[in-house]
Amino acid sequence: MRSGIQAISHGQTEAAQALSLPRNLVLRLVVIPQALRVIIPPLTSQYLNLIKNSSLATAIGYPDLVSVFAGTTLNQTGQAIEVIAMTMAVYLTISLLVSMFMNWFNARVALVER
């Protein structure tokens, strides 16, 4: 977030201040919309890494979404391959949904070229 805001040219904020906009409007109307174009792609990667790292944490015993599948379901059915496949499908679905949403949001805030 910080690097995205710092990537905005100082001239942009100076121009907004020259129009006598208050600091909160400068941030909300000038800086943040431009910074989002820089912030969104790495933020998508961070969200997907967070999802993957939480699944890695379950492999060493940290209770998470997998504990429902790999714990209860596996103990009751005894079908390990099917349960692990279902768990992988859940994480794949979550990752794809997050990625699709962030790509949609990135396309929405991207510059429209003529």
Secondary structure, DSSP 8 states (H G I E B T S, - for coil): -HHHHHTS-HHHHHHHHHTT--HHHHIIIIIHHHHHHHHHHHHHHHHHHHHHHHHHHHHTT--SHHIIIIIIIHHHH--HHHHHHHHHHHHHHHHHHHHHHHHHHHHHHS----
